[in-house]
Amino acid sequence: MRDIAVLKVMNFVKVKEKFSGMTSHPFFIIFKFEIKENIRNKWLMIYGISFFLFSSLIMYSGSDTPLKAVASELSFLLLIVPLFSLIFGAISFSESFPFMEVILARKITRVSLYFGKYAGLCGGLIISFSAAMTLSAILFFPAETGGIKSFSFMLFLGIILIFVFSAFSLFLANYLEKKETLIGVMLLFWFYFYILYDLLILSIGSLFGDYPIEPALFIMIMLNPIDIVRVILLLHLDITTLLGFTSAFFQKYLGSKLGIYISFSMIMLWIVLPLYFGFRKFKHREI
């Protein structure tokens, strides 16, 4: 681990010297260094290639209409993007502590280090995800104006998910030091967000459907960024036949435009709050 940290420091020094005549703020230097390191990461390459293959298969099998292609791709996106962003981000951050120890000794502030690593992590994930999605869409997505707009919006929402779960991964990595515990907790959170959540909402709605429980359901809906993204896209496409229980609630009580505005506001909180509390812990953590 120490040898890897030394190599990373050497690469960091090269990046710093390369960009010394340009934007020399430590945040941008760390950001560029992290982008370079993540692009060369073999797991990120495997993720991008796998995403391209499965995305191409989904688009090819459901490419007769843009609506069907987007709906099929959305389910795959909501499954893979949060899971990989959580695992890759948390492990990458937890394994970088020896490197961060050396970097902090070079008078780099913790603010620049933390947010530079976050931006670089998101940048690497976005490049891999966007390249895979775009290439598969060029090959197999129906070439219709409405379909292209829907696909672009879905791509944008996928990037939003990367920001959300990368922030969450750094938050968890700061509070859980053991890698085994960290991975276990991440899988539990992903299981809750992707599977358990809608089952819980559906059960509550079925049991107490005769009571005025809409405010409580609205609050519970805001506790799941995956479902918020799904709601935003389905409301944008106006696909009432594909709306689940929580999405139908947005359609009925908030309306499409208001539902999208409120959803975007809440998902921004899902980025800001984990970043804030993660950095708050990192600021006082011994490295």
C-alpha positions in Angstrom: 0.0 0.0 0.0 2.9 2.4 0.8 4.6 1.6 -2.5 1.4 2.4 -4.4 1.1 5.7 -2.4 4.6 6.6 -3.4 3.9 6.0 -7.1 0.7 8.0 -6.9 2.7 10.9 -5.3 5.2 10.7 -8.1 2.4 10.9 -10.6 0.8 13.8 -8.7 4.1 15.7 -8.8 4.3 15.2 -12.6 0.7 16.5 -13.0 1.5 19.4 -10.8 4.6 20.3 -12.8 2.7 19.9 -16.0 -0.1 22.3 -15.1 2.1 24.7 -13.0 1.8 27.3 -15.7 -1.9 26.9 -16.1 -4.6 26.8 -13.4 -2.4 26.1 -10.3 -5.0 26.0 -7.6 -4.6 22.7 -5.6 -8.2 21.8 -6.3 -7.7 21.7 -10.0 -4.4 19.9 -9.8 -5.9 17.2 -7.6 -8.9 17.0 -9.9 -6.8 16.6 -13.0 -4.6 14.0 -11.2 -7.7 12.0 -10.1 -9.2 12.1 -13.6 -5.9 10.7 -15.0 -5.7 8.0 -12.4 -9.3 6.9 -12.8 -9.2 6.8 -16.6 -6.3 4.3 -16.3 -8.1 2.2 -13.6 -8.8 -1.3 -15.0 -12.0 -1.6 -13.0 -13.4 1.6 -14.6 -12.4 0.3 -18.0 -14.2 -3.0 -17.3 -17.2 -1.1 -16.1 -17.3 1.0 -19.2 -17.0 -2.0 -21.6 -19.5 -4.0 -19.7 -22.0 -1.1 -19.6 -21.5 -0.7 -23.4 -22.2 -4.3 -24.1 -25.3 -4.7 -21.9 -26.6 -1.3 -23.0 -26.2 -2.2 -26.6 -28.0 -5.5 -26.0 -30.9 -3.7 -24.3 -31.2 -1.1 -27.0 -30.9 -3.6 -29.8 -33.6 -5.9 -28.3 -35.9 -2.9 -27.6 -35.0 -0.5 -30.4 -38.3 -0.7 -32.3 -39.6 2.5 -30.6 -37.6 5.2 -28.7 -40.0 5.0 -25.8 -39.4 1.3 -25.3 -35.6 1.7 -25.6 -35.5 4.5 -23.0 -37.7 2.6 -20.6 -35.6 -0.6 -20.9 -32.3 1.3 -20.6 -33.6 3.2 -17.5 -34.1 0.0 -15.5 -30.5 -1.1 -16.3 -29.1 2.4 -15.5 -30.9 2.6 -12.1 -29.4 -0.9 -11.2 -25.8 -0.5 -12.2 -24.8 3.2 -11.9 -25.6 3.6 -8.2 -24.1 0.3 -7.2 -20.8 0.8 -9.1 -20.5 4.5 -8.0 -20.9 3.4 -4.4 -18.4 0.6 -4.5 -15.8 2.2 -6.7 -15.9 5.6 -5.0 -15.7 4.2 -1.4 -12.9 1.7 -2.1 -11.0 4.3 -4.2 -11.2 6.8 -1.4 -10.4 4.4 1.5 -7.3 3.1 -0.3 -6.0 6.6 -0.9 -5.3 7.4 2.7 -1.6 6.7 2.6 -1.4 9.0 -0.5 -3.5 11.7 1.2 -1.2 11.6 4.2 1.7 12.5 2.0 -0.3 15.1 0.0 -1.4 16.9 3.2 2.2 17.1 4.3 2.8 19.1 1.1 0.6 21.9 2.5 -2.5 20.9 0.4 -5.6 21.9 2.3 -8.2 19.3 3.2 -10.9 21.2 1.4 -8.9 21.1 -1.9 -8.0 17.4 -1.4 -11.5 16.2 -0.5 -13.5 18.1 -3.1 -10.7 17.6 -5.8 -10.9 13.9 -5.2 -14.7 14.0 -5.4 -14.7 15.9 -8.6 -12.1 13.6 -10.1 -14.0 10.5 -9.1 -17.2 11.9 -10.6 -15.3 12.9 -13.7 -13.8 9.5 -14.3 -17.2 7.8 -13.8 -19.0 10.2 -16.0 -16.4 9.8 -18.8 -16.8 6.0 -18.7 -20.6 6.0 -18.4 -21.1 8.7 -21.1 -18.8 7.1 -23.6 -20.5 3.7 -23.1 -24.0 5.1 -23.4 -23.3 7.4 -26.3 -21.5 4.7 -28.4 -24.3 2.2 -27.8 -26.9 4.8 -28.7 -25.1 5.7 -31.9 -25.1 2.0 -32.9 -28.6 0.9 -31.8 -30.8 3.8 -30.7 -33.7 4.8 -33.0 -32.7 7.9 -34.9 -35.8 10.0 -34.1 -35.8 13.6 -32.7 -38.0 12.8 -29.7 -36.0 9.7 -28.9 -32.7 11.6 -29.0 -34.1 14.2 -26.6 -35.3 11.5 -24.3 -32.0 9.6 -24.4 -30.1 12.8 -23.7 -32.2 13.6 -20.7 -31.7 10.0 -19.4 -28.0 10.5 -19.9 -28.1 13.7 -17.9 -30.0 11.9 -15.1 -27.4 9.1 -15.1 -24.7 11.7 -14.5 -26.8 13.2 -11.6 -26.9 9.7 -10.1 -23.1 9.5 -10.3 -22.8 12.8 -8.4 -25.3 11.6 -5.7 -23.8 8.1 -5.0 -20.2 9.3 -5.4 -20.9 11.8 -2.6 -22.6 9.1 -0.6 -19.6 6.8 -1.1 -17.2 9.3 0.3 -19.5 9.9 3.2 -19.5 6.2 4.1 -15.8 5.8 3.5 -15.1 8.5 6.1 -17.3 7.0 8.8 -16.4 3.3 8.2 -12.8 2.4 8.3 -12.8 -1.3 7.8 -13.2 -2.2 4.1 -15.3 -5.3 4.9 -17.8 -3.3 6.9 -17.8 -0.5 4.3 -18.7 -2.9 1.4 -21.4 -4.6 3.5 -23.0 -1.3 4.5 -22.9 -0.1 0.9 -24.6 -3.2 -0.4 -27.3 -2.8 2.3 -27.9 0.8 1.3 -28.1 -0.1 -2.4 -30.5 -2.9 -1.5 -32.7 -0.5 0.4 -32.6 2.2 -2.3 -33.2 -0.1 -5.3 -35.3 -3.0 -4.0 -36.7 -2.6 -0.4 -37.8 1.0 -0.8 -40.6 0.5 -3.4 -41.8 -2.6 -1.6 -42.1 -0.6 1.6 -44.0 2.2 -0.1 -46.3 -0.2 -1.9 -47.0 -2.1 1.4 -47.9 1.1 3.2 -50.0 2.3 0.4 -51.9 -1.0 0.3 -52.4 -1.2 4.0 -53.4 2.4 4.6 -54.8 3.5 1.2 -58.1 4.5 2.8 -56.4 7.1 5.0 -54.9 10.5 4.0 -51.3 9.3 4.0 -50.1 11.4 1.0 -47.9 13.8 3.0 -46.2 10.8 4.7 -45.7 9.1 1.3 -44.2 12.3 -0.1 -41.7 12.5 2.6 -40.7 8.8 2.2 -40.4 9.3 -1.6 -37.8 12.1 -1.0 -35.7 9.6 0.9 -34.7 7.7 -2.2 -32.6 9.3 -5.0 -33.0 6.4 -7.3 -36.8 6.7 -7.2 -36.6 10.5 -7.6 -34.6 10.0 -10.8 -37.1 7.4 -12.1 -39.9 9.8 -11.3 -38.3 12.7 -13.1 -37.7 10.8 -16.3 -41.1 9.1 -16.4 -42.8 12.4 -15.7 -40.7 14.0 -18.4 -41.8 11.3 -20.9 -45.4 11.4 -19.6 -45.5 7.5 -19.5 -48.5 7.0 -17.3 -48.7 3.3 -18.2 -45.2 2.6 -16.8 -45.5 4.6 -13.6 -45.1 2.7 -10.4 -46.9 3.5 -7.2 -44.6 6.4 -6.1 -44.4 7.9 -9.6 -48.2 7.8 -10.0 -48.4 9.8 -6.7 -46.2 12.6 -8.2 -48.3 12.6 -11.4 -51.6 12.8 -9.5 -50.8 15.3 -6.7 -47.9 17.4 -8.1 -48.3 17.5 -11.8 -45.5 17.0 -14.3 -43.7 20.4 -14.1 -44.1 20.9 -10.4 -43.1 17.3 -9.7 -39.9 17.7 -11.7 -38.9 21.0 -10.1 -39.4 19.6 -6.6 -37.6 16.3 -7.5 -34.6 18.2 -8.8 -34.5 20.4 -5.7 -34.5 17.3 -3.4 -31.9 15.4 -5.4 -29.6 18.4 -5.1 -29.9 17.9 -1.4 -28.8 14.3 -1.8 -25.6 15.6 -3.3 -24.9 18.5 -0.9 -25.7 16.8 2.4 -23.5 13.7 2.0 -20.7 15.9 0.8 -21.1 18.3 3.7 -21.2 15.6 6.4 -18.5 13.6 4.7 -16.2 16.5 4.6 -17.1 17.5 8.2 -15.8 14.0 9.3 -12.8 14.1 7.0 -11.8 17.5 8.3 -11.2 16.2 11.8 -10.2 12.7 10.9 -6.6 11.5 11.6 -4.9 10.3 8.5 
